[in-house]
Amino acid sequence: MKKTITPNGHKLTGVFCSIFGHHYVVSKQVTQHIKEYRCIHCQKRVTTNENGKLSVLTPQMQEINQTLEDMYQKRKRRHAGEVALPPQVA
Ligand SMILES: [Zn+2]
């Protein structure tokens, strides 16, 4: 019986990435200019840094992105319409 070797998905994609480079897709839009990406082959995660270049998404970077996202969302909401403050009770 002939045995067909089924390549291990992860190992193959790892080799694939090292030869052809990662194939990143946007996994999260943080701000207008900052996005998080994930490689569809090996699941490696990167993010745009403050210089507009890609860097590895470390837990620290994730935290920074979360803060940036919060700020961005708040600013977007404020743009959409100023939230009226409740009248102050004297
Ligand atoms: Zn990859």
PDB file of the backbone (N, CA, C, O) and the ligand in Angstrom, with CONECT records:
HET     ZN  A 101       1
ATOM      1  N   MET A   1       0.843  -1.208   0.000  1.00  0.00           N
ATOM      2  CA  MET A   1       0.000   0.000   0.000  1.00  0.00           C
ATOM      3  C   MET A   1       0.869   1.247   0.000  1.00  0.00           C
ATOM      4  O   MET A   1       1.787   1.415   0.803  1.00  0.00           O
ATOM      5  N   LYS A   2       0.538   2.076  -0.911  1.00  0.00           N
ATOM      6  CA  LYS A   2       1.344   3.297  -1.050  1.00  0.00           C
ATOM      7  C   LYS A   2       0.873   4.337  -0.034  1.00  0.00           C
ATOM      8  O   LYS A   2      -0.315   4.628   0.097  1.00  0.00           O
ATOM      9  N   LYS A   3       1.810   4.855   0.641  1.00  0.00           N
ATOM     10  CA  LYS A   3       1.459   5.838   1.672  1.00  0.00           C
ATOM     11  C   LYS A   3       1.704   7.266   1.165  1.00  0.00           C
ATOM     12  O   LYS A   3       2.813   7.631   0.774  1.00  0.00           O
ATOM     13  N   THR A   4       0.656   8.030   1.189  1.00  0.00           N
ATOM     14  CA  THR A   4       0.824   9.416   0.761  1.00  0.00           C
ATOM     15  C   THR A   4       1.122  10.276   1.993  1.00  0.00           C
ATOM     16  O   THR A   4       0.444  10.191   3.016  1.00  0.00           O
ATOM     17  N   ILE A   5       2.095  11.052   1.864  1.00  0.00           N
ATOM     18  CA  ILE A   5       2.471  11.917   2.986  1.00  0.00           C
ATOM     19  C   ILE A   5       1.659  13.209   2.905  1.00  0.00           C
ATOM     20  O   ILE A   5       1.808  14.015   1.987  1.00  0.00           O
ATOM     21  N   THR A   6       0.813  13.365   3.884  1.00  0.00           N
ATOM     22  CA  THR A   6       0.057  14.610   3.934  1.00  0.00           C
ATOM     23  C   THR A   6       0.874  15.626   4.724  1.00  0.00           C
ATOM     24  O   THR A   6       1.158  15.429   5.905  1.00  0.00           O
ATOM     25  N   PRO A   7       1.238  16.687   4.071  1.00  0.00           N
ATOM     26  CA  PRO A   7       2.068  17.684   4.764  1.00  0.00           C
ATOM     27  C   PRO A   7       1.328  18.334   5.925  1.00  0.00           C
ATOM     28  O   PRO A   7       0.145  18.662   5.833  1.00  0.00           O
ATOM     29  N   ASN A   8       2.032  18.501   6.974  1.00  0.00           N
ATOM     30  CA  ASN A   8       1.472  19.187   8.134  1.00  0.00           C
ATOM     31  C   ASN A   8       1.152  20.626   7.745  1.00  0.00           C
ATOM     32  O   ASN A   8       2.029  21.372   7.309  1.00  0.00           O
ATOM     33  N   GLY A   9      -0.085  20.996   7.904  1.00  0.00           N
ATOM     34  CA  GLY A   9      -0.533  22.320   7.490  1.00  0.00           C
ATOM     35  C   GLY A   9       0.321  23.442   8.030  1.00  0.00           C
ATOM     36  O   GLY A   9       0.718  24.346   7.294  1.00  0.00           O
ATOM     37  N   HIS A  10       0.598  23.383   9.298  1.00  0.00           N
ATOM     38  CA  HIS A  10       1.324  24.480   9.917  1.00  0.00           C
ATOM     39  C   HIS A  10       2.757  24.585   9.432  1.00  0.00           C
ATOM     40  O   HIS A  10       3.270  25.674   9.175  1.00  0.00           O
ATOM     41  N   LYS A  11       3.397  23.414   9.313  1.00  0.00           N
ATOM     42  CA  LYS A  11       4.795  23.412   8.866  1.00  0.00           C
ATOM     43  C   LYS A  11       4.887  23.927   7.440  1.00  0.00           C
ATOM     44  O   LYS A  11       5.766  24.719   7.101  1.00  0.00           O
ATOM     45  N   LEU A  12       3.952  23.457   6.606  1.00  0.00           N
ATOM     46  CA  LEU A  12       3.958  23.847   5.202  1.00  0.00           C
ATOM     47  C   LEU A  12       3.746  25.344   5.049  1.00  0.00           C
ATOM     48  O   LEU A  12       4.455  26.017   4.300  1.00  0.00           O
ATOM     49  N   THR A  13       2.751  25.853   5.777  1.00  0.00           N
ATOM     50  CA  THR A  13       2.463  27.275   5.643  1.00  0.00           C
ATOM     51  C   THR A  13       3.620  28.104   6.191  1.00  0.00           C
ATOM     52  O   THR A  13       3.894  29.201   5.704  1.00  0.00           O
ATOM     53  N   GLY A  14       4.292  27.574   7.203  1.00  0.00           N
ATOM     54  CA  GLY A  14       5.450  28.282   7.750  1.00  0.00           C
ATOM     55  C   GLY A  14       6.531  28.417   6.701  1.00  0.00           C
ATOM     56  O   GLY A  14       7.147  29.472   6.548  1.00  0.00           O
ATOM     57  N   VAL A  15       6.756  27.303   5.964  1.00  0.00           N
ATOM     58  CA  VAL A  15       7.744  27.324   4.885  1.00  0.00           C
ATOM     59  C   VAL A  15       7.269  28.262   3.791  1.00  0.00           C
ATOM     60  O   VAL A  15       8.036  29.066   3.263  1.00  0.00           O
ATOM     61  N   PHE A  16       6.009  28.147   3.466  1.00  0.00           N
ATOM     62  CA  PHE A  16       5.402  28.996   2.448  1.00  0.00           C
ATOM     63  C   PHE A  16       5.652  30.469   2.762  1.00  0.00           C
ATOM     64  O   PHE A  16       6.046  31.245   1.892  1.00  0.00           O
ATOM     65  N   CYS A  17       5.417  30.835   4.013  1.00  0.00           N
ATOM     66  CA  CYS A  17       5.592  32.225   4.427  1.00  0.00           C
ATOM     67  C   CYS A  17       7.045  32.666   4.325  1.00  0.00           C
ATOM     68  O   CYS A  17       7.341  33.789   3.916  1.00  0.00           O
ATOM     69  N   SER A  18       7.961  31.751   4.711  1.00  0.00           N
ATOM     70  CA  SER A  18       9.371  32.141   4.696  1.00  0.00           C
ATOM     71  C   SER A  18       9.879  32.293   3.268  1.00  0.00           C
ATOM     72  O   SER A  18      10.857  33.000   3.024  1.00  0.00           O
ATOM     73  N   ILE A  19       9.208  31.624   2.318  1.00  0.00           N
ATOM     74  CA  ILE A  19       9.615  31.753   0.913  1.00  0.00           C
ATOM     75  C   ILE A  19       8.905  32.921   0.242  1.00  0.00           C
ATOM     76  O   ILE A  19       9.533  33.779  -0.378  1.00  0.00           O
ATOM     77  N   PHE A  20       7.601  32.935   0.379  1.00  0.00           N
ATOM     78  CA  PHE A  20       6.806  33.924  -0.355  1.00  0.00           C
ATOM     79  C   PHE A  20       6.437  35.156   0.476  1.00  0.00           C
ATOM     80  O   PHE A  20       5.932  36.149  -0.048  1.00  0.00           O
ATOM     81  N   GLY A  21       6.698  35.069   1.768  1.00  0.00           N
ATOM     82  CA  GLY A  21       6.295  36.172   2.635  1.00  0.00           C
ATOM     83  C   GLY A  21       4.890  35.935   3.151  1.00  0.00           C
ATOM     84  O   GLY A  21       4.137  35.126   2.607  1.00  0.00           O
ATOM     85  N   HIS A  22       4.555  36.645   4.197  1.00  0.00           N
ATOM     86  CA  HIS A  22       3.243  36.464   4.809  1.00  0.00           C
ATOM     87  C   HIS A  22       2.150  37.089   3.961  1.00  0.00           C
ATOM     88  O   HIS A  22       2.374  38.049   3.224  1.00  0.00           O
ATOM     89  N   HIS A  23       0.978  36.523   4.086  1.00  0.00           N
ATOM     90  CA  HIS A  23      -0.186  37.058   3.380  1.00  0.00           C
ATOM     91  C   HIS A  23      -1.118  37.645   4.441  1.00  0.00           C
ATOM     92  O   HIS A  23      -1.955  36.948   5.014  1.00  0.00           O
ATOM     93  N   TYR A  24      -0.949  38.926   4.681  1.00  0.00           N
ATOM     94  CA  TYR A  24      -1.714  39.570   5.742  1.00  0.00           C
ATOM     95  C   TYR A  24      -3.074  40.059   5.266  1.00  0.00           C
ATOM     96  O   TYR A  24      -3.223  40.589   4.165  1.00  0.00           O
ATOM     97  N   VAL A  25      -4.051  39.864   6.129  1.00  0.00           N
ATOM     98  CA  VAL A  25      -5.360  40.462   5.905  1.00  0.00           C
ATOM     99  C   VAL A  25      -5.695  41.296   7.145  1.00  0.00           C
ATOM    100  O   VAL A  25      -5.253  40.983   8.250  1.00  0.00           O
ATOM    101  N   VAL A  26      -6.463  42.339   6.953  1.00  0.00           N
ATOM    102  CA  VAL A  26      -6.815  43.209   8.071  1.00  0.00           C
ATOM    103  C   VAL A  26      -7.710  42.443   9.047  1.00  0.00           C
ATOM    104  O   VAL A  26      -8.761  41.928   8.664  1.00  0.00           O
ATOM    105  N   SER A  27      -7.286  42.374  10.296  1.00  0.00           N
ATOM    106  CA  SER A  27      -8.103  41.682  11.296  1.00  0.00           C
ATOM    107  C   SER A  27      -8.845  42.686  12.154  1.00  0.00           C
ATOM    108  O   SER A  27      -9.851  42.353  12.781  1.00  0.00           O
ATOM    109  N   LYS A  28      -8.347  43.928  12.185  1.00  0.00           N
ATOM    110  CA  LYS A  28      -9.004  44.942  12.997  1.00  0.00           C
ATOM    111  C   LYS A  28      -8.580  46.334  12.557  1.00  0.00           C
ATOM    112  O   LYS A  28      -7.396  46.616  12.369  1.00  0.00           O
ATOM    113  N   GLN A  29      -9.565  47.186  12.399  1.00  0.00           N
ATOM    114  CA  GLN A  29      -9.271  48.582  12.082  1.00  0.00           C
ATOM    115  C   GLN A  29      -9.190  49.330  13.403  1.00  0.00           C
ATOM    116  O   GLN A  29     -10.195  49.473  14.100  1.00  0.00           O
ATOM    117  N   VAL A  30      -8.015  49.803  13.746  1.00  0.00           N
ATOM    118  CA  VAL A  30      -7.836  50.483  15.030  1.00  0.00           C
ATOM    119  C   VAL A  30      -8.207  51.953  14.889  1.00  0.00           C
ATOM    120  O   VAL A  30      -9.111  52.437  15.569  1.00  0.00           O
ATOM    121  N   THR A  31      -7.512  52.657  14.011  1.00  0.00           N
ATOM    122  CA  THR A  31      -7.871  54.027  13.673  1.00  0.00           C
ATOM    123  C   THR A  31      -7.865  54.132  12.148  1.00  0.00           C
ATOM    124  O   THR A  31      -7.726  53.132  11.443  1.00  0.00           O
ATOM    125  N   GLN A  32      -8.014  55.339  11.664  1.00  0.00           N
ATOM    126  CA  GLN A  32      -8.033  55.529  10.214  1.00  0.00           C
ATOM    127  C   GLN A  32      -6.724  55.057   9.585  1.00  0.00           C
ATOM    128  O   GLN A  32      -6.707  54.581   8.450  1.00  0.00           O
ATOM    129  N   HIS A  33      -5.627  55.195  10.335  1.00  0.00           N
ATOM    130  CA  HIS A  33      -4.323  54.867   9.769  1.00  0.00           C
ATOM    131  C   HIS A  33      -3.705  53.603  10.347  1.00  0.00           C
ATOM    132  O   HIS A  33      -2.788  53.033   9.757  1.00  0.00           O
ATOM    133  N   ILE A  34      -4.196  53.170  11.483  1.00  0.00           N
ATOM    134  CA  ILE A  34      -3.610  52.004  12.131  1.00  0.00           C
ATOM    135  C   ILE A  34      -4.536  50.801  12.046  1.00  0.00           C
ATOM    136  O   ILE A  34      -5.714  50.871  12.397  1.00  0.00           O
ATOM    137  N   LYS A  35      -3.977  49.705  11.572  1.00  0.00           N
ATOM    138  CA  LYS A  35      -4.742  48.471  11.448  1.00  0.00           C
ATOM    139  C   LYS A  35      -3.945  47.308  12.015  1.00  0.00           C
ATOM    140  O   LYS A  35      -2.716  47.338  12.077  1.00  0.00           O
ATOM    141  N   GLU A  36      -4.674  46.291  12.425  1.00  0.00           N
ATOM    142  CA  GLU A  36      -4.024  45.052  12.821  1.00  0.00           C
ATOM    143  C   GLU A  36      -4.224  44.045  11.702  1.00  0.00           C
ATOM    144  O   GLU A  36      -5.285  43.981  11.082  1.00  0.00           O
ATOM    145  N   TYR A  37      -3.178  43.256  11.456  1.00  0.00           N
ATOM    146  CA  TYR A  37      -3.247  42.283  10.373  1.00  0.00           C
ATOM    147  C   TYR A  37      -2.956  40.883  10.894  1.00  0.00           C
ATOM    148  O   TYR A  37      -2.266  40.710  11.899  1.00  0.00           O
ATOM    149  N   ARG A  38      -3.495  39.880  10.190  1.00  0.00           N
ATOM    150  CA  ARG A  38      -3.192  38.496  10.510  1.00  0.00           C
ATOM    151  C   ARG A  38      -2.816  37.782   9.227  1.00  0.00           C
ATOM    152  O   ARG A  38      -3.463  37.962   8.195  1.00  0.00           O
ATOM    153  N   CYS A  39      -1.773  36.973   9.291  1.00  0.00           N
ATOM    154  CA  CYS A  39      -1.368  36.170   8.134  1.00  0.00           C
ATOM    155  C   CYS A  39      -2.338  35.002   8.003  1.00  0.00           C
ATOM    156  O   CYS A  39      -2.565  34.267   8.963  1.00  0.00           O
ATOM    157  N   ILE A  40      -2.909  34.835   6.810  1.00  0.00           N
ATOM    158  CA  ILE A  40      -3.900  33.780   6.614  1.00  0.00           C
ATOM    159  C   ILE A  40      -3.258  32.400   6.608  1.00  0.00           C
ATOM    160  O   ILE A  40      -3.958  31.394   6.727  1.00  0.00           O
ATOM    161  N   HIS A  41      -1.934  32.336   6.472  1.00  0.00           N
ATOM    162  CA  HIS A  41      -1.263  31.035   6.423  1.00  0.00           C
ATOM    163  C   HIS A  41      -0.776  30.575   7.790  1.00  0.00           C
ATOM    164  O   HIS A  41      -1.017  29.434   8.186  1.00  0.00           O
ATOM    165  N   CYS A  42      -0.103  31.446   8.502  1.00  0.00           N
ATOM    166  CA  CYS A  42       0.513  31.009   9.768  1.00  0.00           C
ATOM    167  C   CYS A  42      -0.068  31.736  10.980  1.00  0.00           C
ATOM    168  O   CYS A  42       0.384  31.516  12.104  1.00  0.00           O
ATOM    169  N   GLN A  43      -1.057  32.592  10.768  1.00  0.00           N
ATOM    170  CA  GLN A  43      -1.747  33.312  11.850  1.00  0.00           C
ATOM    171  C   GLN A  43      -0.865  34.307  12.602  1.00  0.00           C
ATOM    172  O   GLN A  43      -1.223  34.764  13.687  1.00  0.00           O
ATOM    173  N   LYS A  44       0.291  34.641  12.021  1.00  0.00           N
ATOM    174  CA  LYS A  44       1.151  35.649  12.645  1.00  0.00           C
ATOM    175  C   LYS A  44       0.426  36.982  12.635  1.00  0.00           C
ATOM    176  O   LYS A  44      -0.199  37.350  11.641  1.00  0.00           O
ATOM    177  N   ARG A  45       0.511  37.708  13.748  1.00  0.00           N
ATOM    178  CA  ARG A  45      -0.218  38.974  13.844  1.00  0.00           C
ATOM    179  C   ARG A  45       0.739  40.153  13.916  1.00  0.00           C
ATOM    180  O   ARG A  45       1.718  40.134  14.662  1.00  0.00           O
ATOM    181  N   VAL A  46       0.445  41.165  13.139  1.00  0.00           N
ATOM    182  CA  VAL A  46       1.248  42.385  13.118  1.00  0.00           C
ATOM    183  C   VAL A  46       0.322  43.592  13.178  1.00  0.00           C
ATOM    184  O   VAL A  46      -0.894  43.473  13.028  1.00  0.00           O
ATOM    185  N   THR A  47       0.918  44.744  13.399  1.00  0.00           N
ATOM    186  CA  THR A  47       0.130  45.967  13.433  1.00  0.00           C
ATOM    187  C   THR A  47       0.926  47.108  12.822  1.00  0.00           C
ATOM    188  O   THR A  47       2.153  47.057  12.746  1.00  0.00           O
ATOM    189  N   THR A  48       0.219  48.125  12.392  1.00  0.00           N
ATOM    190  CA  THR A  48       0.891  49.320  11.909  1.00  0.00           C
ATOM    191  C   THR A  48       1.384  50.076  13.137  1.00  0.00           C
ATOM    192  O   THR A  48       0.619  50.269  14.082  1.00  0.00           O
ATOM    193  N   ASN A  49       2.624  50.502  13.147  1.00  0.00           N
ATOM    194  CA  ASN A  49       3.098  51.292  14.277  1.00  0.00           C
ATOM    195  C   ASN A  49       3.036  52.779  13.938  1.00  0.00           C
ATOM    196  O   ASN A  49       2.556  53.163  12.872  1.00  0.00           O
ATOM    197  N   GLU A  50       3.523  53.605  14.852  1.00  0.00           N
ATOM    198  CA  GLU A  50       3.402  55.055  14.670  1.00  0.00           C
ATOM    199  C   GLU A  50       4.168  55.578  13.467  1.00  0.00           C
ATOM    200  O   GLU A  50       3.931  56.699  13.016  1.00  0.00           O
ATOM    201  N   ASN A  51       5.090  54.770  12.942  1.00  0.00           N
ATOM    202  CA  ASN A  51       5.838  55.179  11.755  1.00  0.00           C
ATOM    203  C   ASN A  51       5.183  54.711  10.463  1.00  0.00           C
ATOM    204  O   ASN A  51       5.699  54.947   9.371  1.00  0.00           O
ATOM    205  N   GLY A  52       4.041  54.046  10.599  1.00  0.00           N
ATOM    206  CA  GLY A  52       3.341  53.556   9.422  1.00  0.00           C
ATOM    207  C   GLY A  52       3.911  52.266   8.890  1.00  0.00           C
ATOM    208  O   GLY A  52       3.581  51.831   7.787  1.00  0.00           O
ATOM    209  N   LYS A  53       4.802  51.635   9.712  1.00  0.00           N
ATOM    210  CA  LYS A  53       5.391  50.369   9.278  1.00  0.00           C
ATOM    211  C   LYS A  53       4.779  49.229  10.080  1.00  0.00           C
ATOM    212  O   LYS A  53       4.157  49.439  11.121  1.00  0.00           O
ATOM    213  N   LEU A  54       4.970  48.023   9.572  1.00  0.00           N
ATOM    214  CA  LEU A  54       4.415  46.866  10.268  1.00  0.00           C
ATOM    215  C   LEU A  54       5.379  46.375  11.342  1.00  0.00           C
ATOM    216  O   LEU A  54       6.584  46.273  11.111  1.00  0.00           O
ATOM    217  N   SER A  55       4.836  46.075  12.513  1.00  0.00           N
ATOM    218  CA  SER A  55       5.634  45.460  13.552  1.00  0.00           C
ATOM    219  C   SER A  55       4.817  44.374  14.231  1.00  0.00           C
ATOM    220  O   SER A  55       3.588  44.369  14.163  1.00  0.00           O
ATOM    221  N   VAL A  56       5.510  43.460  14.883  1.00  0.00           N
ATOM    222  CA  VAL A  56       4.850  42.325  15.529  1.00  0.00           C
ATOM    223  C   VAL A  56       3.886  42.823  16.590  1.00  0.00           C
ATOM    224  O   VAL A  56       4.212  43.718  17.370  1.00  0.00           O
ATOM    225  N   LEU A  57       2.700  42.237  16.614  1.00  0.00           N
ATOM    226  CA  LEU A  57       1.682  42.645  17.578  1.00  0.00           C
ATOM    227  C   LEU A  57       1.970  41.994  18.930  1.00  0.00           C
ATOM    228  O   LEU A  57       1.558  40.865  19.199  1.00  0.00           O
ATOM    229  N   THR A  58       2.676  42.725  19.757  1.00  0.00           N
ATOM    230  CA  THR A  58       2.977  42.246  21.102  1.00  0.00           C
ATOM    231  C   THR A  58       1.808  42.600  22.018  1.00  0.00           C
ATOM    232  O   THR A  58       0.986  43.444  21.660  1.00  0.00           O
ATOM    233  N   PRO A  59       1.718  41.973  23.192  1.00  0.00           N
ATOM    234  CA  PRO A  59       0.647  42.348  24.128  1.00  0.00           C
ATOM    235  C   PRO A  59       0.668  43.842  24.440  1.00  0.00           C
ATOM    236  O   PRO A  59      -0.381  44.454  24.641  1.00  0.00           O
ATOM    237  N   GLN A  60       1.862  44.422  24.478  1.00  0.00           N
ATOM    238  CA  GLN A  60       2.007  45.859  24.737  1.00  0.00           C
ATOM    239  C   GLN A  60       1.407  46.678  23.592  1.00  0.00           C
ATOM    240  O   GLN A  60       0.692  47.654  23.819  1.00  0.00           O
ATOM    241  N   MET A  61       1.711  46.265  22.363  1.00  0.00           N
ATOM    242  CA  MET A  61       1.159  46.947  21.195  1.00  0.00           C
ATOM    243  C   MET A  61      -0.359  46.813  21.164  1.00  0.00           C
ATOM    244  O   MET A  61      -1.073  47.741  20.783  1.00  0.00           O
ATOM    245  N   GLN A  62      -0.839  45.638  21.573  1.00  0.00           N
ATOM    246  CA  GLN A  62      -2.273  45.383  21.604  1.00  0.00           C
ATOM    247  C   GLN A  62      -2.963  46.356  22.559  1.00  0.00           C
ATOM    248  O   GLN A  62      -4.054  46.859  22.291  1.00  0.00           O
ATOM    249  N   GLU A  63      -2.287  46.601  23.686  1.00  0.00           N
ATOM    250  CA  GLU A  63      -2.825  47.509  24.697  1.00  0.00           C
ATOM    251  C   GLU A  63      -2.874  48.934  24.147  1.00  0.00           C
ATOM    252  O   GLU A  63      -3.861  49.650  24.314  1.00  0.00           O
ATOM    253  N   ILE A  64      -1.786  49.323  23.491  1.00  0.00           N
ATOM    254  CA  ILE A  64      -1.717  50.669  22.892  1.00  0.00           C
ATOM    255  C   ILE A  64      -2.830  50.817  21.857  1.00  0.00           C
ATOM    256  O   ILE A  64      -3.528  51.830  21.822  1.00  0.00           O
ATOM    257  N   ASN A  65      -2.984  49.801  21.019  1.00  0.00           N
ATOM    258  CA  ASN A  65      -4.026  49.842  19.989  1.00  0.00           C
ATOM    259  C   ASN A  65      -5.415  49.960  20.598  1.00  0.00           C
ATOM    260  O   ASN A  65      -6.283  50.662  20.080  1.00  0.00           O
ATOM    261  N   GLN A  66      -5.603  49.263  21.701  1.00  0.00           N
ATOM    262  CA  GLN A  66      -6.906  49.300  22.372  1.00  0.00           C
ATOM    263  C   GLN A  66      -7.208  50.726  22.835  1.00  0.00           C
ATOM    264  O   GLN A  66      -8.326  51.217  22.682  1.00  0.00           O
ATOM    265  N   THR A  67      -6.189  51.384  23.404  1.00  0.00           N
ATOM    266  CA  THR A  67      -6.337  52.761  23.860  1.00  0.00           C
ATOM    267  C   THR A  67      -6.613  53.680  22.680  1.00  0.00           C
ATOM    268  O   THR A  67      -7.500  54.532  22.740  1.00  0.00           O
ATOM    269  N   LEU A  68      -5.847  53.502  21.605  1.00  0.00           N
ATOM    270  CA  LEU A  68      -6.029  54.323  20.406  1.00  0.00           C
ATOM    271  C   LEU A  68      -7.422  54.132  19.826  1.00  0.00           C
ATOM    272  O   LEU A  68      -8.064  55.083  19.381  1.00  0.00           O
ATOM    273  N   GLU A  69      -7.875  52.883  19.841  1.00  0.00           N
ATOM    274  CA  GLU A  69      -9.190  52.575  19.291  1.00  0.00           C
ATOM    275  C   GLU A  69     -10.278  53.269  20.101  1.00  0.00           C
ATOM    276  O   GLU A  69     -11.214  53.842  19.543  1.00  0.00           O
ATOM    277  N   ASP A  70     -10.144  53.211  21.425  1.00  0.00           N
ATOM    278  CA  ASP A  70     -11.110  53.872  22.310  1.00  0.00           C
ATOM    279  C   ASP A  70     -11.186  55.356  21.994  1.00  0.00           C
ATOM    280  O   ASP A  70     -12.271  55.919  21.848  1.00  0.00           O
ATOM    281  N   MET A  71     -10.003  55.989  21.891  1.00  0.00           N
ATOM    282  CA  MET A  71      -9.940  57.419  21.608  1.00  0.00           C
ATOM    283  C   MET A  71     -10.561  57.727  20.252  1.00  0.00           C
ATOM    284  O   MET A  71     -11.302  58.696  20.089  1.00  0.00           O
ATOM    285  N   TYR A  72     -10.233  56.868  19.280  1.00  0.00           N
ATOM    286  CA  TYR A  72     -10.732  57.065  17.921  1.00  0.00           C
ATOM    287  C   TYR A  72     -12.252  56.956  17.882  1.00  0.00           C
ATOM    288  O   TYR A  72     -12.926  57.763  17.243  1.00  0.00           O
ATOM    289  N   GLN A  73     -12.781  55.953  18.571  1.00  0.00           N
ATOM    290  CA  GLN A  73     -14.231  55.750  18.588  1.00  0.00           C
ATOM    291  C   GLN A  73     -14.937  56.920  19.255  1.00  0.00           C
ATOM    292  O   GLN A  73     -15.994  57.359  18.801  1.00  0.00           O
ATOM    293  N   LYS A  74     -14.345  57.423  20.341  1.00  0.00           N
ATOM    294  CA  LYS A  74     -14.937  58.552  21.061  1.00  0.00           C
ATOM    295  C   LYS A  74     -14.951  59.795  20.182  1.00  0.00           C
ATOM    296  O   LYS A  74     -15.932  60.537  20.134  1.00  0.00           O
ATOM    297  N   ARG A  75     -13.830  60.002  19.485  1.00  0.00           N
ATOM    298  CA  ARG A  75     -13.728  61.179  18.632  1.00  0.00           C
ATOM    299  C   ARG A  75     -14.740  61.082  17.485  1.00  0.00           C
ATOM    300  O   ARG A  75     -15.362  62.075  17.106  1.00  0.00           O
ATOM    301  N   LYS A  76     -14.892  59.879  16.944  1.00  0.00           N
ATOM    302  CA  LYS A  76     -15.834  59.660  15.855  1.00  0.00           C
ATOM    303  C   LYS A  76     -17.257  59.979  16.314  1.00  0.00           C
ATOM    304  O   LYS A  76     -18.039  60.607  15.600  1.00  0.00           O
ATOM    305  N   ARG A  77     -17.565  59.520  17.539  1.00  0.00           N
ATOM    306  CA  ARG A  77     -18.893  59.739  18.091  1.00  0.00           C
ATOM    307  C   ARG A  77     -19.151  61.236  18.280  1.00  0.00           C
ATOM    308  O   ARG A  77     -20.249  61.738  18.036  1.00  0.00           O
ATOM    309  N   ARG A  78     -18.070  61.946  18.736  1.00  0.00           N
ATOM    310  CA  ARG A  78     -18.218  63.368  18.989  1.00  0.00           C
ATOM    311  C   ARG A  78     -18.444  64.106  17.666  1.00  0.00           C
ATOM    312  O   ARG A  78     -19.164  65.102  17.606  1.00  0.00           O
ATOM    313  N   HIS A  79     -17.805  63.587  16.605  1.00  0.00           N
ATOM    314  CA  HIS A  79     -17.980  64.184  15.292  1.00  0.00           C
ATOM    315  C   HIS A  79     -19.412  64.010  14.798  1.00  0.00           C
ATOM    316  O   HIS A  79     -19.988  64.898  14.169  1.00  0.00           O
ATOM    317  N   ALA A  80     -19.961  62.849  15.101  1.00  0.00           N
ATOM    318  CA  ALA A  80     -21.305  62.519  14.615  1.00  0.00           C
ATOM    319  C   ALA A  80     -22.356  63.434  15.237  1.00  0.00           C
ATOM    320  O   ALA A  80     -23.391  63.695  14.624  1.00  0.00           O
ATOM    321  N   GLY A  81     -22.107  63.909  16.416  1.00  0.00           N
ATOM    322  CA  GLY A  81     -23.066  64.789  17.061  1.00  0.00           C
ATOM    323  C   GLY A  81     -22.686  64.999  18.515  1.00  0.00           C
ATOM    324  O   GLY A  81     -22.502  64.042  19.268  1.00  0.00           O
ATOM    325  N   GLU A  82     -22.575  66.225  18.888  1.00  0.00           N
ATOM    326  CA  GLU A  82     -22.199  66.538  20.270  1.00  0.00           C
ATOM    327  C   GLU A  82     -23.242  65.995  21.243  1.00  0.00           C
ATOM    328  O   GLU A  82     -24.446  66.192  21.077  1.00  0.00           O
ATOM    329  N   VAL A  83     -22.744  65.316  22.244  1.00  0.00           N
ATOM    330  CA  VAL A  83     -23.669  64.779  23.246  1.00  0.00           C
ATOM    331  C   VAL A  83     -23.974  65.890  24.232  1.00  0.00           C
ATOM    332  O   VAL A  83     -23.081  66.459  24.860  1.00  0.00           O
ATOM    333  N   ALA A  84     -25.255  66.181  24.350  1.00  0.00           N
ATOM    334  CA  ALA A  84     -25.662  67.266  25.236  1.00  0.00           C
ATOM    335  C   ALA A  84     -25.501  66.836  26.681  1.00  0.00           C
ATOM    336  O   ALA A  84     -25.943  65.758  27.076  1.00  0.00           O
ATOM    337  N   LEU A  85     -24.875  67.676  27.449  1.00  0.00           N
ATOM    338  CA  LEU A  85     -24.702  67.380  28.875  1.00  0.00           C
ATOM    339  C   LEU A  85     -26.000  67.656  29.615  1.00  0.00           C
ATOM    340  O   LEU A  85     -26.703  68.616  29.301  1.00  0.00           O
ATOM    341  N   PRO A  86     -26.315  66.841  30.573  1.00  0.00           N
ATOM    342  CA  PRO A  86     -27.539  67.095  31.320  1.00  0.00           C
ATOM    343  C   PRO A  86     -27.425  68.403  32.095  1.00  0.00           C
ATOM    344  O   PRO A  86     -26.345  68.730  32.588  1.00  0.00           O
ATOM    345  N   PRO A  87     -28.504  69.147  32.212  1.00  0.00           N
ATOM    346  CA  PRO A  87     -28.457  70.441  32.910  1.00  0.00           C
ATOM    347  C   PRO A  87     -28.010  70.238  34.352  1.00  0.00           C
ATOM    348  O   PRO A  87     -28.413  69.298  35.038  1.00  0.00           O
ATOM    349  N   GLN A  88     -27.183  71.139  34.764  1.00  0.00           N
ATOM    350  CA  GLN A  88     -26.661  71.033  36.109  1.00  0.00           C
ATOM    351  C   GLN A  88     -27.736  71.379  37.155  1.00  0.00           C
ATOM    352  O   GLN A  88     -28.448  72.378  37.047  1.00  0.00           O
ATOM    353  N   VAL A  89     -27.815  70.526  38.145  1.00  0.00           N
ATOM    354  CA  VAL A  89     -28.797  70.789  39.219  1.00  0.00           C
ATOM    355  C   VAL A  89     -28.152  71.686  40.259  1.00  0.00           C
ATOM    356  O   VAL A  89     -27.118  71.352  40.837  1.00  0.00           O
ATOM    357  N   ALA A  90     -28.784  72.839  40.489  1.00  0.00           N
ATOM    358  CA  ALA A  90     -28.237  73.814  41.418  1.00  0.00           C
ATOM    359  C   ALA A  90     -28.502  73.409  42.863  1.00  0.00           C
ATOM    360  O   ALA A  90     -28.107  74.122  43.785  1.00  0.00           O
TER     361      ALA A  90
HETATM  362 ZN    ZN A 101       2.597  33.821   7.508  1.00  0.00          ZN2+
END
